[in-house]
Amino acid sequence: MTDSSDRNAARTGLPVNRRDVLRSIGLAALLSSAGTTATATPTQTEGDAAPTEATPLSEYRENVVWYRTGDKSGREKFRAAVSTPDGGVTTLGLATTSDGGAESWQYTWDADGETRWTTSHGQAGFDVAYGGARTATNGYVLCGATRGRCAQQMYVVETNRNGRERWTQRFQISSTADDRANDVVQTPDGGFVVAGTSGGRAALAKLGSDGAVRWTRTYAGGTRTEIASVTRAQDGFTLAGTRTSDDDTTEFLMVRTDAAGRERWRTSYAANEDNRLEECIRVDGGYVLAGTTGAADAFTTDALFVKTAADGDAVWTKTHGEDGQEFTADGIVALEDGYAAVGTRSVDVVGPQMWLNGLDGNGNRTWTYTFGTERAEQPHAITAMDAEHLGICGSRNPPQRRDEYDGFVAKVRLPK
């Protein structure tokens, strides 16, 4: 998943964008002083009533099992959440350093929210992580960006199950422009493919099990394309992201390649002039894409979901939002009976709120948790920790420190 607010973090820190400014309400204030319990009440309607300032906090205290934050000063973001075999969760992300750079950090919590270990990776001030996954050996692979001699490079590191580095690879596809890896997936041969952007083009790279770069590819189209997600497909890979056209309109983009990264087909999806993809997951018979859509120059948006067949043809398209409000979708995960999506919505009475939505197999909303709190929170990723719980991670704006961020992770109970 990508976010313009930290697109250049490896070199310049984490500037705040319009979406960060609009989100002034968060989940954390619903927690007890120990930060262990809080929830929202699920609703079953398409347009659930927004909580007001007088809503008793007790109505929210059932379904958030625990909530934790990182311990780094400055600006810290948890960009990816990966479930662990014991029912816990690992978060991958970045934190700024005192000299204005950034570095990658990894935290692992057990099922009860206790910190098992934390570690940094790479060179302090240079290497940052934007995505990651669990490997076949229950270790981890992280991807992101690093500061090169002339431009930003792709950065990939594999670790064991305790976060100890096995190898690190830094490489550049474009010799003159910035590169960035946003997502990574392991291949059947034990290697990896990483996807992102190189010089404004969609980019894909294949690495061996030892981290050696086997091949790289870029894909033209539009004035800029940023890939947010890569998934394995039959005999190849599927890339998904956002393409910007010459007229500055944006659309969801999906590119299908063969096993060597050669393009087979591409297709795009749009509900308005401004569409930004945050995540694509593979499901039986196709894919589900999640992101945000809105009219050009508008301050209102809807959450946008697209289900496709394996060949990229759209099966259904759904938008969820309300007139005069800003809805976003920032992550999605498959469940046994549908999907769970996390994002934010702006409500006039209490400002922006983080929400968690259940969707059925046709993209219809089946339940909603809306969290009305006091701190600006931006979710970045969601994962299934077990059959009954989800893990959500992101960044929050702590009180009294408006120029800083804390990474956060929450364990949320699914409705019965």
WOFEN-V564905 format. One record per residue. N is the residue number from 0. BURIAL is + if it has 16 or more other C-alpha atoms within 10 Angstrom, else -. D_CENTER is the distance of its C-alpha to the mean C-alpha in Angstrom with 1 decimal. Layout:
BEGIN
((N	BURIAL	D_CENTER) (N	BURIAL	D_CENTER))
END
This chain:
BEGIN
((0	+	3.9) (1	+	6.5) (2	+	8.3) (3	-	12.1) (4	-	12.9) (5	+	12.2) (6	+	13.0) (7	+	16.3) (8	+	15.7) (9	+	17.6) (10	+	20.6) (11	-	20.6) (12	+	18.4) (13	+	15.9) (14	-	17.6) (15	-	16.9) (16	-	16.4) (17	-	17.8) (18	+	14.9) (19	-	15.0) (20	-	18.7) (21	-	18.8) (22	+	16.8) (23	+	19.6) (24	+	19.3) (25	+	17.3) (26	+	17.4) (27	+	19.1) (28	+	22.6) (29	+	23.0) (30	+	23.3) (31	-	26.6) (32	-	27.8) (33	-	26.6) (34	+	23.1) (35	+	23.4) (36	+	23.7) (37	+	22.5) (38	+	21.6) (39	+	21.8) (40	+	24.3) (41	+	23.1) (42	+	24.9) (43	-	25.9) (44	-	26.4) (45	-	24.5) (46	-	25.2) (47	-	25.2) (48	-	27.0) (49	+	25.2) (50	+	26.2) (51	-	28.6) (52	-	29.3) (53	-	32.0) (54	-	29.8) (55	-	30.7) (56	+	28.0) (57	-	29.5) (58	-	28.1) (59	+	24.6) (60	+	25.6) (61	-	25.3) (62	+	21.9) (63	+	19.8) (64	+	21.3) (65	+	20.2) (66	+	18.0) (67	+	17.8) (68	+	17.0) (69	+	17.2) (70	-	20.5) (71	+	20.1) (72	-	21.8) (73	+	20.6) (74	+	17.0) (75	+	14.5) (76	+	10.7) (77	+	8.9) (78	+	5.7) (79	+	5.8) (80	+	8.2) (81	+	11.1) (82	+	14.1) (83	+	17.5) (84	-	20.8) (85	-	22.4) (86	-	20.1) (87	+	18.2) (88	+	14.7) (89	+	13.6) (90	+	11.0) (91	+	10.5) (92	+	10.4) (93	+	13.1) (94	+	16.1) (95	+	18.7) (96	+	22.2) (97	-	25.5) (98	-	26.4) (99	-	23.5) (100	+	21.5) (101	+	18.4) (102	+	17.9) (103	+	15.5) (104	+	15.7) (105	+	15.2) (106	+	16.1) (107	+	17.3) (108	+	18.5) (109	+	20.9) (110	+	21.2) (111	-	23.1) (112	+	20.6) (113	-	22.9) (114	-	21.6) (115	-	22.8) (116	-	22.1) (117	-	20.1) (118	-	20.5) (119	+	19.7) (120	+	19.7) (121	+	21.4) (122	-	23.4) (123	+	23.0) (124	+	22.2) (125	+	21.2) (126	+	18.4) (127	+	14.7) (128	+	11.7) (129	+	8.4) (130	+	7.7) (131	+	10.2) (132	+	12.1) (133	+	15.3) (134	+	18.5) (135	-	21.6) (136	-	23.4) (137	-	20.8) (138	+	19.9) (139	+	16.6) (140	+	15.6) (141	+	13.4) (142	+	12.9) (143	+	12.8) (144	+	15.7) (145	+	19.2) (146	+	22.0) (147	+	24.7) (148	-	28.3) (149	-	28.0) (150	+	24.3) (151	+	20.8) (152	+	20.4) (153	+	17.9) (154	+	17.6) (155	+	17.3) (156	+	18.6) (157	+	19.5) (158	+	20.6) (159	+	22.7) (160	-	21.8) (161	-	22.8) (162	+	20.7) (163	-	23.7) (164	+	23.1) (165	-	24.8) (166	-	24.3) (167	+	22.5) (168	+	22.4) (169	+	22.2) (170	+	23.1) (171	+	23.3) (172	+	23.5) (173	+	24.8) (174	-	27.7) (175	-	27.5) (176	-	24.0) (177	+	20.7) (178	+	18.5) (179	+	14.9) (180	+	13.0) (181	+	9.2) (182	+	9.5) (183	+	12.5) (184	+	14.6) (185	+	18.0) (186	+	21.1) (187	-	24.2) (188	-	26.2) (189	-	24.2) (190	+	22.7) (191	+	19.2) (192	+	17.8) (193	+	15.2) (194	+	13.9) (195	+	13.3) (196	+	15.8) (197	+	19.4) (198	+	21.7) (199	+	19.8) (200	+	20.0) (201	+	17.7) (202	+	18.2) (203	+	18.4) (204	+	20.1) (205	+	21.8) (206	+	22.5) (207	+	25.2) (208	-	25.0) (209	-	26.5) (210	+	23.9) (211	+	26.4) (212	+	25.1) (213	-	26.8) (214	-	25.9) (215	+	23.6) (216	+	23.2) (217	+	22.3) (218	+	22.4) (219	-	24.1) (220	-	23.6) (221	+	23.2) (222	-	23.3) (223	+	19.8) (224	+	17.1) (225	+	13.6) (226	+	12.0) (227	+	8.3) (228	+	9.1) (229	+	12.4) (230	+	14.3) (231	+	17.9) (232	+	20.5) (233	-	24.2) (234	-	25.7) (235	+	22.8) (236	+	19.1) (237	+	17.1) (238	+	14.8) (239	+	12.9) (240	+	12.0) (241	+	13.8) (242	+	17.5) (243	+	19.6) (244	-	23.3) (245	-	26.5) (246	-	26.8) (247	-	23.4) (248	+	22.1) (249	+	18.7) (250	+	17.8) (251	+	15.4) (252	+	16.7) (253	+	17.1) (254	+	19.2) (255	+	20.9) (256	+	22.7) (257	-	25.3) (258	-	25.1) (259	+	26.3) (260	+	23.6) (261	+	26.1) (262	+	24.9) (263	-	26.3) (264	-	25.0) (265	-	22.5) (266	-	21.9) (267	+	20.2) (268	+	19.5) (269	+	20.0) (270	+	21.0) (271	+	21.9) (272	+	22.3) (273	+	18.8) (274	+	15.9) (275	+	12.4) (276	+	10.1) (277	+	6.3) (278	+	6.7) (279	+	10.0) (280	+	11.6) (281	+	15.3) (282	-	17.7) (283	-	21.5) (284	-	23.1) (285	+	20.1) (286	+	16.5) (287	+	14.4) (288	+	12.3) (289	+	10.4) (290	+	10.2) (291	+	12.9) (292	+	16.5) (293	+	19.5) (294	-	22.9) (295	-	23.6) (296	-	24.1) (297	-	23.4) (298	-	21.9) (299	+	21.0) (300	+	18.1) (301	+	17.4) (302	+	14.4) (303	+	15.0) (304	+	14.9) (305	+	16.8) (306	+	18.4) (307	+	20.1) (308	-	22.8) (309	+	22.7) (310	-	24.4) (311	+	21.9) (312	-	24.1) (313	+	22.6) (314	-	23.6) (315	-	22.5) (316	+	20.5) (317	+	19.8) (318	+	19.0) (319	+	18.8) (320	+	20.0) (321	+	23.3) (322	-	25.7) (323	-	25.3) (324	+	21.9) (325	+	18.4) (326	+	15.9) (327	+	12.2) (328	+	9.7) (329	+	6.1) (330	+	5.6) (331	+	8.8) (332	+	11.0) (333	+	14.6) (334	+	17.5) (335	-	21.2) (336	-	22.1) (337	+	19.1) (338	+	15.5) (339	+	13.6) (340	+	11.1) (341	+	9.8) (342	+	10.2) (343	+	13.1) (344	+	16.6) (345	+	19.4) (346	+	22.7) (347	-	25.9) (348	-	27.5) (349	+	25.0) (350	+	22.3) (351	+	18.6) (352	+	17.3) (353	+	14.3) (354	+	14.8) (355	+	14.1) (356	+	15.7) (357	+	17.5) (358	+	18.2) (359	-	21.1) (360	-	21.6) (361	-	22.5) (362	+	19.6) (363	+	21.8) (364	+	20.6) (365	+	22.4) (366	+	21.4) (367	+	19.6) (368	+	19.0) (369	+	19.1) (370	+	19.0) (371	+	21.4) (372	+	21.5) (373	+	22.5) (374	+	19.6) (375	+	16.8) (376	+	13.5) (377	+	10.1) (378	+	7.5) (379	+	3.9) (380	+	4.0) (381	+	7.4) (382	+	10.1) (383	+	13.8) (384	+	15.9) (385	+	19.1) (386	-	20.8) (387	-	21.0) (388	+	18.0) (389	+	14.2) (390	+	12.1) (391	+	9.7) (392	+	8.5) (393	+	8.1) (394	+	11.0) (395	+	14.4) (396	+	17.5) (397	+	20.3) (398	-	23.7) (399	-	26.3) (400	-	23.8) (401	-	22.3) (402	-	21.5) (403	+	19.5) (404	+	16.3) (405	+	15.9) (406	+	12.9) (407	+	13.1) (408	+	12.6) (409	+	14.5) (410	+	16.2) (411	+	17.0) (412	+	19.9) (413	+	19.8) (414	-	22.8) (415	-	25.8))
END
